[in-house]
Amino acid sequence: MDAVGVIAVVGACGPERLRYAKRLAQLTNRAFFPASRLAGSPDAAQEATVLASWTDPAAGAVVEVPDAVVATELIGTFADQEERARLIGLICVVDAAHLLDDLHRDDYLPLRDADSGIAAPMTARALLTVMQIEYASTIVFVGWEALPPFELATIMALVSHLSPFARLRLHRRTIEHVGATGPYVPGQSRPGWVSLLNGDFAPHMTDARVSAFRYEQVRPLHPRRLMTLLDRIEDGEFGVLVRSAGFCRLATRPRVVAQWEHAGQMFSLNPLSDDSRLADDEELLAVGQDLAFIGLRLECDRLAAAMDNAALTDAELAAGPMAWAGFADPFPIWQTATDRAD
């Protein structure tokens, strides 16, 4: 049996997302499954693969994805079910006039636990939104007519920096043919921040108001100074930081590499790996800081200098880990995946 080709439609604006997905299905003669069919499921991504797998492979399917579905989990779920349903396109519908507001929302959505169906961890809506953009194969702008040309150019350039491999389209009355890109695989390098760290960052659209740069620093960060710097960043002292991500180390937790995750007003540090648990043939994930910054009117040199000031000084570095352990550390306590398994 041939696998069903599935186009998933995501986006922060529900009405616009539904309208586009439904129209796409009609014009391409694909089966259509709205988000309302998936929202009640304990695992909406899994439900999407099940529903799609029962459609005609010759026609394919369009699935409108609910808000509280993480893009990477959607991609991973389809990859696991590739023999039944393949994700061949991920279209993100972006309301151009409200994008910056969507990326700076401070509310959180509960994600459902696939086993129990109970709303479990809370995830920032801004992070869900930016990841939809980052992993999209095509980004369709709606509501763009309301923007002056220079503002639209800035918004499109920002999206191109967030998702440099995506095709950008202005929505008009007709819907363009959506070619297959896939199938999608779990290991994706689409996000702009990943491209920055990989050294192959080349967005299709640029604008003088949109900035992106890579920051590297081998010295650990002083947690108290980092927290103070984050407050300054949130206040807009260095411009509008829309997205930053990568890897870092806190001096108070020098053996652990953390995932730096920031979108709009949301910031978190999550442990990824512990040096003491690495096998002999495993390499360090990161030595110090390796971060990507993307934003509007960023003062990149000043921000990089401020990050340097948050790192340990010569005297602090020479004092060693025993002294670092006494530094004030306002960040939540970590528990690594290995610790939880133990």
VEXDREN-2710 file (C-alpha; in Angstrom, 1 decimal):
% VEXDREN-2710
k/r/px/py/pz
1/MET/0.0/0.0/0.0
2/ASP/1.4/3.4/-1.0
3/ALA/1.9/6.0/1.7
4/VAL/-0.5/9.0/1.7
5/GLY/1.2/12.3/1.1
6/VAL/0.2/14.8/3.7
7/ILE/0.5/18.6/3.8
8/ALA/0.2/20.0/7.3
9/VAL/-1.0/23.6/7.7
10/VAL/0.1/25.4/10.9
11/GLY/-0.1/29.0/12.1
12/ALA/-0.9/31.1/15.2
13/CYS/-4.1/32.7/13.7
14/GLY/-6.7/30.0/13.8
15/PRO/-9.4/31.4/11.5
16/GLU/-6.8/32.3/8.8
17/ARG/-5.2/28.9/9.2
18/LEU/-8.5/27.1/8.8
19/ARG/-9.6/29.2/5.8
20/TYR/-6.3/28.6/4.0
21/ALA/-6.1/24.8/4.7
22/LYS/-9.7/24.2/3.7
23/ARG/-9.3/26.2/0.4
24/LEU/-6.0/24.3/-0.3
25/ALA/-7.7/21.0/0.1
26/GLN/-10.6/22.0/-2.2
27/LEU/-8.3/23.3/-5.0
28/THR/-6.0/20.3/-4.9
29/ASN/-8.7/17.7/-4.4
30/ARG/-7.1/16.4/-1.2
31/ALA/-9.0/15.0/1.8
32/PHE/-9.3/17.6/4.5
33/PHE/-9.0/17.2/8.3
34/PRO/-9.6/20.4/10.3
35/ALA/-7.9/21.0/13.7
36/SER/-11.2/20.4/15.4
37/ARG/-11.0/16.7/14.4
38/LEU/-7.6/16.5/16.2
39/ALA/-7.9/18.8/19.2
40/GLY/-9.7/16.3/21.4
41/SER/-7.1/13.6/20.9
42/PRO/-4.5/12.8/23.6
43/ASP/-1.9/12.9/20.8
44/ALA/-3.1/15.2/18.0
45/ALA/0.0/14.5/15.8
46/GLN/-0.6/10.7/16.0
47/GLU/-4.3/11.2/15.3
48/ALA/-3.3/13.2/12.2
49/THR/-1.3/10.2/10.8
50/VAL/-4.1/7.8/11.5
51/LEU/-6.8/9.9/9.8
52/ALA/-4.6/10.6/6.8
53/SER/-3.6/7.0/6.4
54/TRP/-7.2/6.0/5.6
55/THR/-7.5/8.4/2.6
56/ASP/-6.8/7.7/-1.0
57/PRO/-3.0/7.8/-1.6
58/ALA/-3.5/9.1/-5.1
59/ALA/-5.2/12.2/-3.8
60/GLY/-3.4/12.8/-0.5
61/ALA/-4.5/14.9/2.5
62/VAL/-4.4/18.3/4.0
63/VAL/-4.3/18.5/7.8
64/GLU/-4.9/21.6/9.8
65/VAL/-2.8/21.3/12.9
66/PRO/-4.1/22.6/16.3
67/ASP/-2.1/25.3/18.2
68/ALA/-0.7/23.1/21.0
69/VAL/1.3/20.8/18.7
70/VAL/5.1/21.2/18.6
71/ALA/6.4/21.3/15.1
72/THR/9.3/18.9/15.8
73/GLU/7.0/16.4/17.4
74/LEU/4.6/16.5/14.4
75/ILE/7.6/15.9/12.0
76/GLY/8.8/13.0/14.2
77/THR/5.4/11.4/14.4
78/PHE/5.0/11.3/10.6
79/ALA/8.5/10.0/10.2
80/ASP/7.7/7.1/12.5
81/GLN/4.6/6.4/10.3
82/GLU/6.3/7.0/7.0
83/GLU/5.0/3.7/5.5
84/ARG/1.4/4.8/6.0
85/ALA/1.5/8.6/5.8
86/ARG/4.4/10.9/4.7
87/LEU/4.7/14.5/5.6
88/ILE/5.5/16.1/2.2
89/GLY/4.9/19.7/3.2
90/LEU/4.6/22.0/6.2
91/ILE/2.8/25.2/5.4
92/CYS/2.8/28.0/8.0
93/VAL/0.2/30.7/7.6
94/VAL/1.5/34.0/9.0
95/ASP/-0.6/37.0/9.7
96/ALA/1.9/39.6/8.5
97/ALA/0.2/42.5/10.4
98/HIS/0.3/40.7/13.7
99/LEU/3.4/38.6/13.5
100/LEU/5.5/40.6/15.9
101/ASP/2.7/40.6/18.5
102/ASP/2.4/36.8/18.0
103/LEU/6.1/36.3/18.6
104/HIS/6.0/38.5/21.8
105/ARG/3.0/36.9/23.4
106/ASP/3.6/35.9/27.0
107/ASP/0.9/33.3/27.5
108/TYR/1.4/29.5/27.7
109/LEU/-0.5/26.5/26.4
110/PRO/-0.7/23.1/28.0
111/LEU/0.6/20.3/25.9
112/ARG/-1.2/16.9/26.3
113/ASP/0.6/13.9/27.5
114/ALA/0.3/11.2/24.8
115/ASP/-0.1/8.4/27.3
116/SER/-2.6/9.9/29.8
117/GLY/-4.3/12.6/27.6
118/ILE/-3.9/14.9/30.6
119/ALA/-2.7/18.5/30.0
120/ALA/0.8/18.4/31.2
121/PRO/3.8/20.7/30.6
122/MET/3.1/24.4/29.8
123/THR/4.8/25.7/26.6
124/ALA/5.1/29.3/25.6
125/ARG/2.8/30.1/22.7
126/ALA/5.5/32.3/21.2
127/LEU/7.9/29.4/21.1
128/LEU/5.3/27.2/19.3
129/THR/4.7/30.0/16.8
130/VAL/8.4/30.6/16.0
131/MET/9.1/26.8/15.6
132/GLN/6.2/26.6/13.2
133/ILE/7.9/29.2/11.1
134/GLU/11.4/27.7/11.5
135/TYR/10.4/24.2/10.3
136/ALA/8.0/25.2/7.5
137/SER/8.7/24.3/3.9
138/THR/6.4/27.1/2.7
139/ILE/5.3/30.3/4.6
140/VAL/2.2/32.0/3.4
141/PHE/1.5/35.6/4.4
142/VAL/-2.0/36.7/4.9
143/GLY/-3.2/40.2/5.9
144/TRP/-0.1/41.7/4.2
145/GLU/-2.2/44.2/2.2
146/ALA/-2.6/46.3/5.4
147/LEU/1.1/46.9/5.7
148/PRO/3.1/49.7/4.0
149/PRO/5.7/48.2/1.6
150/PHE/8.7/48.9/3.8
151/GLU/7.0/47.2/6.8
152/LEU/6.1/44.2/4.7
153/ALA/9.7/44.0/3.5
154/THR/10.9/44.0/7.0
155/ILE/8.5/41.3/8.2
156/MET/9.3/39.1/5.2
157/ALA/13.1/39.5/5.8
158/LEU/12.6/38.6/9.4
159/VAL/10.7/35.4/8.5
160/SER/13.4/34.6/6.0
161/HIS/16.0/34.9/8.7
162/LEU/14.0/32.7/11.0
163/SER/13.4/30.1/8.3
164/PRO/16.0/30.6/5.5
165/PHE/15.1/27.4/3.6
166/ALA/11.3/28.1/3.4
167/ARG/9.6/29.4/0.3
168/LEU/7.8/32.7/1.0
169/ARG/4.4/33.4/-0.6
170/LEU/2.0/36.4/-0.4
171/HIS/-1.6/35.0/-0.2
172/ARG/-3.8/36.0/-3.0
173/ARG/-7.2/34.8/-4.3
174/THR/-5.7/31.8/-5.9
175/ILE/-3.5/29.2/-4.2
176/GLU/-0.3/28.2/-5.8
177/HIS/0.6/24.6/-6.4
178/VAL/2.4/23.2/-3.4
179/GLY/5.1/20.9/-4.5
180/ALA/6.4/18.0/-2.4
181/THR/9.5/18.7/-0.3
182/GLY/9.7/15.5/1.6
183/PRO/9.3/13.3/3.2
184/TYR/10.3/15.3/6.3
185/VAL/12.8/13.5/8.5
186/PRO/13.3/14.0/12.3
187/GLY/16.8/15.6/11.9
188/GLN/16.0/19.0/10.5
189/SER/18.4/21.9/9.9
190/ARG/15.8/24.3/8.6
191/PRO/15.7/26.9/11.5
192/GLY/17.8/30.0/11.0
193/TRP/19.5/29.7/14.3
194/VAL/20.8/26.2/13.3
195/SER/22.1/27.6/10.0
196/LEU/23.9/30.3/11.9
197/LEU/25.6/27.8/14.1
198/ASN/26.4/25.5/11.1
199/GLY/27.9/28.4/9.1
200/ASP/25.6/28.1/6.1
201/PHE/23.2/30.9/6.9
202/ALA/21.9/32.5/3.7
203/PRO/18.4/33.9/3.9
204/HIS/16.6/34.7/0.6
205/MET/15.4/38.1/1.8
206/THR/17.4/40.8/3.7
207/ASP/16.5/44.2/5.1
208/ALA/18.6/46.8/6.8
209/ARG/16.4/46.6/9.9
210/VAL/16.8/42.8/10.3
211/SER/20.0/41.4/12.0
212/ALA/21.4/38.0/12.7
213/PHE/24.8/37.0/14.2
214/ARG/26.5/34.1/15.9
215/TYR/28.1/34.5/19.3
216/GLU/30.8/32.3/20.6
217/GLN/32.6/32.3/24.0
218/VAL/34.6/29.6/25.6
219/ARG/34.3/30.9/29.2
220/PRO/31.3/29.9/31.3
221/LEU/28.6/32.5/32.1
222/HIS/28.2/34.0/35.5
223/PRO/24.5/33.2/36.3
224/ARG/23.7/36.4/38.2
225/ARG/25.2/38.7/35.5
226/LEU/23.4/36.7/32.8
227/MET/20.1/37.2/34.6
228/THR/20.7/40.9/34.8
229/LEU/21.6/41.0/31.1
230/LEU/18.4/39.1/30.1
231/ASP/16.4/41.9/31.9
232/ARG/18.3/44.5/29.8
233/ILE/17.6/42.5/26.6
234/GLU/13.9/42.3/27.4
235/ASP/13.8/46.0/28.0
236/GLY/15.0/46.5/24.4
237/GLU/18.4/48.0/25.3
238/PHE/20.1/46.3/22.3
239/GLY/17.1/46.4/19.9
240/VAL/14.3/43.9/19.5
241/LEU/15.6/40.4/20.0
242/VAL/13.0/38.2/18.4
243/ARG/14.8/34.8/18.6
244/SER/17.9/33.4/20.1
245/ALA/18.9/29.8/20.6
246/GLY/21.9/27.6/21.0
247/PHE/24.1/26.1/23.7
248/CYS/25.7/27.5/26.8
249/ARG/27.3/26.7/30.2
250/LEU/26.7/28.3/33.6
251/ALA/29.8/28.6/35.8
252/THR/27.8/27.1/38.7
253/ARG/27.0/24.0/36.6
254/PRO/30.2/23.8/34.5
255/ARG/29.8/20.1/33.5
256/VAL/26.4/20.5/31.9
257/VAL/25.7/21.9/28.4
258/ALA/22.4/23.7/28.4
259/GLN/20.0/24.5/25.6
260/TRP/19.4/28.2/25.3
261/GLU/15.9/28.8/24.1
262/HIS/14.4/32.2/23.7
263/ALA/11.4/33.6/21.7
264/GLY/9.9/37.0/22.3
265/GLN/9.4/37.3/26.1
266/MET/10.1/33.6/26.7
267/PHE/13.5/32.4/27.9
268/SER/14.6/29.0/29.3
269/LEU/17.8/27.0/29.9
270/ASN/17.4/23.3/29.8
271/PRO/20.1/20.7/30.4
272/LEU/21.2/18.6/27.4
273/SER/24.3/16.7/28.4
274/ASP/26.6/16.1/31.3
275/ASP/30.3/15.8/30.6
276/SER/30.8/13.3/33.3
277/ARG/28.4/10.9/31.6
278/LEU/30.0/11.0/28.2
279/ALA/31.4/7.7/26.8
280/ASP/35.1/7.7/25.8
281/ASP/34.2/8.0/22.1
282/GLU/31.7/10.8/22.5
283/GLU/32.5/14.4/21.9
284/LEU/31.5/17.5/23.9
285/LEU/28.3/19.0/22.6
286/ALA/29.7/22.5/23.2
287/VAL/32.7/23.9/25.1
288/GLY/31.2/27.2/26.1
289/GLN/28.6/29.4/24.4
290/ASP/27.5/28.9/20.8
291/LEU/24.5/31.1/20.3
292/ALA/22.5/32.6/17.4
293/PHE/20.7/36.0/17.7
294/ILE/18.0/37.2/15.3
295/GLY/16.1/40.5/15.7
296/LEU/15.2/44.0/14.6
297/ARG/17.6/46.9/14.8
298/LEU/19.9/44.9/16.9
299/GLU/23.1/46.5/18.1
300/CYS/25.1/43.4/17.5
301/ASP/28.5/44.6/18.7
302/ARG/27.0/46.0/22.0
303/LEU/25.0/42.8/22.6
304/ALA/28.1/40.7/22.0
305/ALA/30.2/42.9/24.4
306/ALA/27.4/42.6/27.0
307/MET/27.5/38.8/26.6
308/ASP/31.3/38.9/27.1
309/ASN/30.8/40.9/30.3
310/ALA/28.4/38.2/31.6
311/ALA/31.2/35.6/31.1
312/LEU/33.8/34.9/33.8
313/THR/36.6/37.4/34.2
314/ASP/40.3/36.3/34.3
315/ALA/40.3/36.3/38.1
316/GLU/37.0/34.3/38.3
317/LEU/38.2/31.8/35.7
318/ALA/41.5/31.3/37.6
319/ALA/39.6/30.7/40.9
320/GLY/38.3/27.5/39.5
321/PRO/35.0/25.5/39.9
322/MET/35.1/25.3/43.7
323/ALA/34.9/29.1/43.8
324/TRP/32.3/29.2/41.0
325/ALA/30.0/27.0/43.1
326/GLY/29.5/29.9/45.5
327/PHE/28.2/32.3/42.9
328/ALA/24.6/33.5/43.2
329/ASP/22.5/31.4/40.8
330/PRO/18.9/32.6/40.2
331/PHE/18.1/29.9/37.6
332/PRO/15.9/26.9/38.4
333/ILE/17.6/23.6/39.5
334/TRP/18.2/21.3/36.6
335/GLN/17.6/17.6/36.3
336/THR/19.2/15.9/33.3
337/ALA/17.3/13.2/31.3
338/THR/19.8/10.6/32.7
339/ASP/19.1/11.7/36.3
340/ARG/15.3/11.3/35.7
341/ALA/15.9/7.8/34.3
342/ASP/18.0/6.9/37.3
END
